[in-house]
Amino acid sequence: MFFGSIPALVTPFDEKGSFDEAAYRALIDWQIAEGSAGLVPCGTTGEAATLTADEHFGIVAICVDQAQGRVPILAGAGSNDTRVAADNLRRAKDAGADAALMVPPYYNRPSQEGIFRHFEALAQTAPLPIILYNVPGRTVTDILPATMARIVTAFPDIFIGVKDASGALARVSQQRSLCGETFTQLSGNDDLALAFNAMGGRGCISVSANVAPRLCADFQTACATGDYTAALTLHDRLFPLHEAMFTDASPGPVKYAMGRVRSGFPGGLRLPMTAAGDASRAIVDAALTHAGLI
């Protein structure tokens, strides 16, 4: 269901922090026209942590409505409370999402057994397929390959893939061996996507694709067709942008970049997130110039 370039969509807010629905719908149309193969509303880059539950799933529903089935929708739905996560799955289904993207419990710091039991409980009533999201740098909880295999083996029809932002490239091979060839592995790090795909990955849930959807889509197509010469050329063109997106607290840099490539795009953020600083903006500008986007 999920492959290629899949932007983790920013959520457009005005300067007062109000959601801009018109800008969001226009962003979705642009992303699909530029070749994005799927969309992730209300993930980390979408500032999900600052949204109320009603806002969160209302925005997912808007994304589904605007996409009109042209690409699949992978809704952010994780929680560190298993009961809340189960309710999020139901709400994602009701909003029309095709699948849910779910982190392991954060802050609580469960053991590997606790991680398994969390997802085991969710699988009992899950109304949607789930893409696991392993991002220990944010959650301080790491789904180790053996635990991931245990989850997937127990519930292969529910847990269909992983967004791997562990940064450990060897895991692509480990997880392919343990979870099987049909288990979809998507990179959670734009800067590692080339190597990730070469080792068996099938795409990237991307921050940079917000800003450069066509280039990211072309890069993923080159990888999928085995044209790694073209993929390397595109990787080199995009690499400064991948790095620039994290020169200040995300999504500050990507929201600044969106305003540079899409005139009038609202760049507001909700506290505690703040706008990118001057040094970050200069790096973003240089990266956009290098990529030929401005």
C-alpha positions as CSV (number, residue, x, y, z in Angstrom):
1,M,0.0,0.0,0.0
2,F,2.8,2.4,0.9
3,F,6.0,3.0,-1.2
4,G,8.0,5.8,-2.8
5,S,8.0,9.4,-1.6
6,I,5.5,10.0,1.2
7,P,5.6,13.5,2.8
8,A,5.0,13.8,6.5
9,L,2.8,16.8,5.9
10,V,3.3,20.1,7.7
11,T,0.1,21.5,9.3
12,P,-0.3,25.1,8.1
13,F,-1.1,27.5,11.0
14,D,-1.5,31.3,10.7
15,E,0.4,33.6,13.0
16,K,-2.1,33.2,15.8
17,G,-1.8,29.4,15.6
18,S,-5.1,28.7,13.9
19,F,-5.3,25.9,11.3
20,D,-5.5,27.1,7.7
21,E,-7.7,24.6,5.9
22,A,-7.5,26.3,2.5
23,A,-3.7,26.2,2.6
24,Y,-3.8,22.5,3.7
25,R,-6.1,21.5,0.8
26,A,-3.9,23.3,-1.7
27,L,-0.8,21.6,-0.2
28,I,-2.4,18.2,-0.7
29,D,-3.3,18.9,-4.3
30,W,0.2,20.1,-5.0
31,Q,1.8,17.1,-3.4
32,I,-0.2,14.7,-5.4
33,A,0.3,16.6,-8.7
34,E,4.1,16.5,-8.0
35,G,4.2,12.7,-7.6
36,S,4.0,12.0,-3.9
37,A,2.8,8.4,-3.5
38,G,1.0,8.8,-0.2
39,L,0.4,11.3,2.6
40,V,1.0,11.4,6.3
41,P,-1.2,13.9,8.1
42,C,-0.7,14.7,11.8
43,G,2.7,13.2,12.4
44,T,5.7,14.7,14.1
45,T,6.3,17.2,11.3
46,G,2.6,18.0,11.4
47,E,2.9,19.2,15.0
48,A,0.5,16.5,16.2
49,A,1.7,17.0,19.8
50,T,0.1,20.5,19.8
51,L,-3.3,19.4,18.3
52,T,-6.3,18.5,20.3
53,A,-7.8,15.0,19.5
54,D,-10.7,16.7,17.7
55,E,-8.3,18.9,15.7
56,H,-6.1,15.9,14.9
57,F,-8.7,13.7,13.4
58,G,-10.6,16.5,11.8
59,I,-7.4,17.4,9.9
60,V,-7.0,13.7,8.9
61,A,-10.6,13.7,7.6
62,I,-9.8,16.9,5.6
63,C,-6.7,15.2,4.1
64,V,-8.8,12.1,3.1
65,D,-11.5,14.3,1.6
66,Q,-9.1,16.4,-0.4
67,A,-7.0,13.3,-1.6
68,Q,-10.2,11.7,-2.9
69,G,-8.5,8.3,-3.1
70,R,-5.7,9.4,-5.4
71,V,-3.1,8.3,-2.9
72,P,-3.3,6.3,0.4
73,I,-3.5,8.2,3.7
74,L,-1.4,7.1,6.6
75,A,-2.7,8.9,9.7
76,G,-0.5,9.6,12.7
77,A,-2.3,7.9,15.6
78,G,0.2,6.8,18.3
79,S,0.1,7.3,22.0
80,N,1.9,6.3,25.2
81,D,-1.4,5.2,26.7
82,T,-2.6,1.9,25.1
83,R,-6.2,2.7,25.6
84,V,-5.8,6.1,24.0
85,A,-3.9,4.5,21.1
86,A,-6.8,2.1,20.6
87,D,-9.3,5.0,20.5
88,N,-7.0,6.8,18.0
89,L,-7.1,3.9,15.7
90,R,-10.9,3.9,15.7
91,R,-10.9,7.7,15.1
92,A,-8.4,7.3,12.2
93,K,-10.7,4.7,10.7
94,D,-13.7,6.9,11.1
95,A,-11.8,9.8,9.5
96,G,-11.2,7.6,6.4
97,A,-7.5,6.9,6.7
98,D,-6.1,3.8,4.9
99,A,-3.7,2.9,7.7
100,A,-2.2,4.3,10.9
101,L,1.3,5.3,11.8
102,M,2.0,4.4,15.4
103,V,5.0,5.0,17.7
104,P,5.7,2.7,20.6
105,P,4.8,4.2,24.0
106,Y,7.0,7.2,24.7
107,Y,8.0,8.7,28.1
108,N,6.8,5.6,30.0
109,R,9.9,3.7,28.7
110,P,8.3,0.2,28.6
111,S,10.5,-2.9,28.3
112,Q,10.6,-4.9,25.1
113,E,7.9,-7.0,26.6
114,G,5.8,-3.9,27.3
115,I,6.2,-2.8,23.7
116,F,5.0,-6.1,22.5
117,R,2.0,-6.2,24.9
118,H,1.1,-2.6,23.8
119,F,0.9,-3.6,20.1
120,E,-0.7,-7.0,21.0
121,A,-3.5,-5.2,22.7
122,L,-4.0,-2.8,19.8
123,A,-4.1,-5.7,17.3
124,Q,-7.1,-7.2,19.1
125,T,-9.5,-4.5,17.9
126,A,-7.4,-2.6,15.2
127,P,-9.8,-1.5,12.4
128,L,-6.9,-0.5,10.2
129,P,-3.5,-1.8,9.1
130,I,-0.6,-0.3,11.2
131,I,2.8,1.0,10.1
132,L,5.1,0.9,13.1
133,Y,7.1,4.1,13.7
134,N,10.4,3.4,15.4
135,V,12.0,6.8,16.3
136,P,14.0,6.2,19.5
137,G,15.6,9.7,19.3
138,R,12.2,11.1,20.1
139,T,10.4,8.4,22.0
140,V,13.4,7.0,24.0
141,T,11.8,3.7,23.2
142,D,13.4,1.4,20.6
143,I,11.6,-1.4,19.0
144,L,14.4,-3.9,18.6
145,P,14.4,-6.1,15.5
146,A,13.6,-9.3,17.5
147,T,10.6,-7.5,19.1
148,M,9.5,-6.1,15.8
149,A,9.6,-9.7,14.3
150,R,7.6,-10.9,17.3
151,I,4.9,-8.3,16.7
152,V,4.7,-8.9,12.9
153,T,4.8,-12.7,13.2
154,A,1.9,-12.7,15.7
155,F,-0.2,-10.3,13.6
156,P,1.0,-10.2,10.0
157,D,-2.3,-8.8,8.6
158,I,-2.2,-5.8,11.0
159,F,1.4,-4.7,11.1
160,I,2.3,-4.3,7.5
161,G,5.5,-2.2,7.7
162,V,7.8,0.2,9.6
163,K,8.9,3.7,9.3
164,D,12.4,3.2,10.6
165,A,14.0,6.4,12.0
166,S,16.5,4.5,14.2
167,G,19.4,5.6,12.0
168,A,20.8,2.0,12.2
169,L,21.1,0.9,8.5
170,A,21.9,-2.7,9.4
171,R,18.3,-3.0,10.7
172,V,17.0,-2.9,7.1
173,S,18.6,-6.3,6.5
174,Q,17.9,-7.6,10.0
175,Q,14.2,-6.7,9.7
176,R,13.9,-8.0,6.2
177,S,15.3,-11.3,7.4
178,L,13.2,-11.5,10.5
179,C,9.9,-10.0,9.2
180,G,9.9,-11.3,5.6
181,E,10.1,-9.8,2.2
182,T,6.5,-8.6,2.2
183,F,7.0,-6.4,5.3
184,T,7.3,-2.8,4.0
185,Q,10.3,-0.8,5.3
186,L,10.2,2.9,4.8
187,S,13.0,5.2,5.8
188,G,12.3,7.8,8.4
189,N,15.5,9.7,7.5
190,D,15.8,11.5,4.2
191,D,19.6,11.6,4.4
192,L,19.8,7.8,4.7
193,A,17.1,7.0,2.1
194,L,19.6,6.1,-0.7
195,A,21.4,3.5,1.4
196,F,18.1,2.4,3.0
197,N,16.5,1.6,-0.4
198,A,19.6,-0.1,-1.7
199,M,19.4,-2.5,1.3
200,G,15.8,-3.4,0.7
201,G,13.7,-0.3,1.7
202,R,10.7,0.7,-0.4
203,G,10.5,4.4,0.2
204,C,10.7,7.3,2.6
205,I,8.3,9.1,4.9
206,S,9.9,12.4,4.2
207,V,10.3,15.9,5.7
208,S,12.1,17.2,2.6
209,A,9.2,16.1,0.3
210,N,7.1,18.9,1.8
211,V,9.4,21.3,0.0
212,A,10.7,19.3,-3.0
213,P,8.0,16.7,-3.8
214,R,8.9,16.3,-7.4
215,L,12.6,15.8,-6.7
216,C,11.9,13.3,-3.9
217,A,9.4,11.4,-6.0
218,D,11.9,11.2,-8.9
219,F,14.6,10.0,-6.5
220,Q,12.3,7.2,-5.2
221,T,11.4,6.2,-8.7
222,A,15.1,5.9,-9.6
223,C,15.7,3.7,-6.6
224,A,12.7,1.5,-7.4
225,T,13.8,1.0,-11.0
226,G,17.4,0.2,-10.0
227,D,18.8,3.4,-11.6
228,Y,21.2,4.2,-8.8
229,T,23.2,6.5,-10.9
230,A,20.3,8.8,-11.3
231,A,19.3,8.2,-7.7
232,L,22.8,9.3,-6.5
233,T,22.6,12.4,-8.6
234,L,19.3,13.4,-7.1
235,H,20.5,12.4,-3.6
236,D,23.4,14.8,-4.0
237,R,21.1,17.6,-5.2
238,L,18.8,17.0,-2.2
239,F,21.3,16.2,0.5
240,P,21.9,19.8,1.7
241,L,18.2,20.3,2.0
242,H,17.8,17.1,4.1
243,E,20.4,18.4,6.5
244,A,19.0,21.9,6.5
245,M,15.6,20.7,7.7
246,F,17.1,19.9,11.1
247,T,19.3,23.0,11.6
248,D,16.8,24.2,14.1
249,A,14.0,22.5,16.0
250,S,11.7,20.8,13.4
251,P,9.3,21.9,11.9
252,G,10.7,25.4,12.1
253,P,13.1,25.0,9.1
254,V,10.6,23.2,6.9
255,K,7.9,25.8,7.5
256,Y,10.4,28.5,6.6
257,A,11.3,26.6,3.5
258,M,7.7,26.1,2.5
259,G,7.2,29.9,2.5
260,R,10.2,30.2,0.2
261,V,8.9,27.7,-2.4
262,R,5.2,28.5,-2.1
263,S,4.5,32.2,-1.9
264,G,2.1,33.0,0.9
265,F,2.2,29.6,2.6
266,P,1.4,30.3,6.3
267,G,4.4,29.7,8.5
268,G,2.9,29.9,11.9
269,L,3.9,27.3,14.6
270,R,2.3,26.4,17.9
271,L,4.4,26.7,21.1
272,P,6.6,25.2,22.3
273,M,7.8,25.1,18.6
274,T,9.3,28.3,17.3
275,A,10.4,29.7,14.0
276,A,13.8,28.8,12.6
277,G,16.5,31.2,13.6
278,D,18.6,33.4,11.3
279,A,21.5,30.9,11.0
280,S,19.1,28.1,10.1
281,R,17.3,30.2,7.5
282,A,20.5,31.0,5.8
283,I,21.4,27.3,5.6
284,V,17.9,26.5,4.2
285,D,18.2,29.2,1.6
286,A,21.5,27.8,0.4
287,A,20.1,24.3,0.3
288,L,17.1,25.5,-1.7
289,T,19.4,27.2,-4.1
290,H,21.6,24.1,-4.4
291,A,18.5,22.0,-5.2
292,G,17.4,24.6,-7.9
293,L,14.1,25.3,-5.9
294,I,14.7,29.0,-5.7
